Amino acid sequence: MGHGHDHSNHKIKDHNHSHHHSSASKNLAWAFVLNLFFSIFELLGGIYSNSIAIISDAFHDFGDALSLAFVWYLQKVSTKPIDRHFDYGYKRFSILGALIISVLLSVGSVFMIIESVKRFLSPAESKADVMFLLAIVGVVVNGIAMFRLQHGSSFSEKAVFLHFLEDILGWIAVLLGSILMYFWEVPWIDPLLSLGIAIWILYNAYGNTKQVMRIFLQAVPVTLDRKDLIVQWEQIKGVKSVHDIKIWSLDGNQHVASLHVLIDKKLKPNQYQSIKEQIRNIAIKFAIVHTTIEIETDEEICNLQLP
């Protein structure tokens, strides 16, 4: 018969997790401040150079800064502890931010593709020397922000990193385009480079959105080897089999599992705790921070599965 559920909320390396979340929050705050100031600088530069492309990009960057502020806020919310509203805590709020910024990136890329095609069909003259100077500043500013976020492990940081990568590649394209346009009459270079970057970013944003959606849909984490985990569980002395296993992820880094364990009838109830501890210790190695275990001793009960 079943011997009840045993719930354990493991406080694994709490210090490390809180440190990771505070660094993620700091990185996103940095990204927001840089983006905000750069969008203002870009707007002034665009007005001075009479470049409609740079002015529209300034508004695009300002919109990004606002979305970054929102993602930063959600990242901070994600560090809140468990309460009566959220039994698993607020970790999912960080991937909600990642989803929002990935969708914004996708929409921005589609507009970029449309604008690039328009510019390609009717190329416009631009001040190549001013474009060149703005591009250098753009590469430096976005490069600093990207460097801050390159080791981020949260989905929010990855999404924002991708955003800055989009911007830095865009500015490299402007830089190369401005050099070519300065020496030759090739105004179509700029929209062509812009089109290539927009398609590349759209592809990457799709990948990021797909990963986030897998978490929301409670799929088994892609980084977790389910077969290996089950093999290790079933090798525990006294465990005959494990079944009705459910594994899903909270935020892409920390996972949750529940399972039914069929144990040898000869075992005494005081040995159950040791088996549970071994199951949890193995789970921790697979980044499973919360494991719910039901012990079963009767094969007949065990085989009565819900449809």
Residue pairs with C-beta under 8 A, 6 or more apart in sequence:
1 296
1 297
1 298
1 301
2 260
2 294
2 295
2 296
2 301
3 269
3 272
3 294
3 295
3 296
3 297
4 294
5 292
5 293
5 294
6 276
6 292
6 293
6 294
6 295
7 290
7 292
8 280
8 290
8 291
8 292
9 82
9 289
9 290
10 280
10 284
10 289
10 290
10 291
12 284
12 289
17 254
18 79
20 153
20 154
21 75
21 78
21 79
21 154
22 79
23 152
24 75
24 94
24 152
24 153
24 154
24 156
24 157
25 72
25 75
25 76
25 79
27 148
27 149
27 152
27 157
27 160
28 68
28 71
28 72
28 75
28 156
28 157
28 160
29 72
30 145
30 148
31 68
31 72
31 145
31 148
31 149
31 160
31 164
32 65
32 68
32 69
32 72
34 141
34 142
34 144
34 145
35 61
35 64
35 65
35 68
35 145
36 62
36 65
38 61
38 137
38 138
38 141
38 142
39 58
39 59
39 61
39 62
39 64
39 65
40 58
40 62
41 137
42 54
42 57
42 58
42 61
42 134
42 138
43 55
43 58
43 59
43 62
45 54
45 58
45 130
45 133
45 134
45 137
46 52
46 53
46 54
46 55
46 56
46 57
46 58
46 134
47 55
48 130
49 126
49 127
49 130
49 131
49 134
50 127
51 126
51 127
51 130
51 131
52 124
53 115
53 119
53 124
53 126
53 190
54 131
54 134
56 115
57 170
60 108
60 111
61 167
63 104
63 108
64 104
64 108
64 163
67 100
67 101
67 104
68 101
68 160
68 163
70 97
70 100
71 97
71 98
71 100
71 101
71 156
71 159
71 160
72 97
73 97
74 93
74 94
74 96
74 97
74 100
74 156
75 93
75 94
75 97
75 154
75 156
77 90
77 93
78 90
78 91
78 92
78 93
78 94
78 97
78 251
79 90
80 86
80 89
80 90
81 89
82 88
82 89
88 250
88 256
88 290
89 250
91 250
91 251
91 254
92 215
92 216
92 250
92 251
94 154
94 155
94 156
94 251
95 155
95 156
95 212
95 215
95 216
95 251
95 252
97 155
97 156
97 159
98 154
98 155
98 156
98 158
98 159
98 208
98 212
99 209
99 212
99 213
99 216
101 156
101 159
101 160
101 163
102 159
102 162
102 205
102 208
102 209
102 212
103 205
103 209
105 159
105 162
105 163
105 166
105 201
105 202
105 205
105 208
106 202
106 205
106 206
106 209
108 166
109 166
109 198
109 199
109 201
109 202
109 205
110 198
110 202
112 194
112 195
112 197
112 198
112 201
113 195
113 198
113 199
113 202
115 191
115 194
116 191
116 192
116 194
116 195
116 198
117 191
117 195
118 191
119 190
119 191
119 194
120 188
120 191
120 192
120 195
123 187
123 188
123 190
123 191
124 187
125 187
126 178
126 181
126 187
126 190
128 178
128 179
128 181
128 182
129 178
129 182
131 174
131 177
131 178
131 181
132 175
132 178
132 179
132 182
134 174
135 171
135 172
135 174
135 175
135 178
136 175
138 167
138 168
138 170
138 171
138 174
139 168
139 171
139 172
139 175
142 164
142 167
142 168
142 171
143 168
145 164
146 161
146 164
146 165
146 168
149 157
149 160
149 161
149 164
150 161
152 158
152 160
152 161
153 253
154 251
154 252
154 253
155 208
155 211
155 212
155 215
155 251
155 252
158 208
159 205
159 208
162 201
162 204
162 205
162 208
165 201
165 204
166 197
166 201
169 197
169 200
169 201
170 194
170 197
173 190
173 193
173 194
173 196
173 197
174 190
174 193
176 189
176 193
177 189
177 190
177 193
180 186
180 189
181 187
181 189
181 190
211 222
211 252
212 252
214 222
215 248
215 249
215 250
215 251
215 252
218 248
218 249
219 248
219 249
220 226
220 247
220 248
221 247
221 248
221 249
221 252
221 255
221 287
223 287
224 247
224 255
224 286
224 287
225 286
226 245
226 247
229 247
229 282
229 283
229 286
230 242
230 245
232 282
233 239
233 242
233 259
233 261
233 279
233 282
234 241
234 242
236 275
236 278
236 279
236 282
238 263
238 264
238 267
238 271
238 275
239 261
239 262
239 263
239 264
239 275
239 279
240 262
240 263
240 264
241 261
241 262
241 302
242 259
242 260
242 261
242 262
243 259
243 260
243 262
243 302
243 305
244 258
244 259
244 260
244 305
245 257
245 258
245 259
245 260
246 257
246 258
246 259
247 255
247 256
247 257
247 288
248 255
248 256
249 255
249 256
250 256
250 289
253 287
254 287
254 289
255 286
255 287
255 288
255 289
256 288
256 289
256 290
256 291
257 283
257 288
257 290
257 291
257 292
258 291
258 292
258 293
258 294
259 279
259 291
259 292
259 293
259 294
260 294
260 296
260 302
261 275
261 279
261 293
261 294
261 295
261 296
262 296
262 297
262 299
262 302
263 272
263 275
263 295
263 296
263 297
265 297
267 275
267 297
272 295
275 295
276 293
276 295
279 291
279 293
280 291
280 293
283 291
296 302
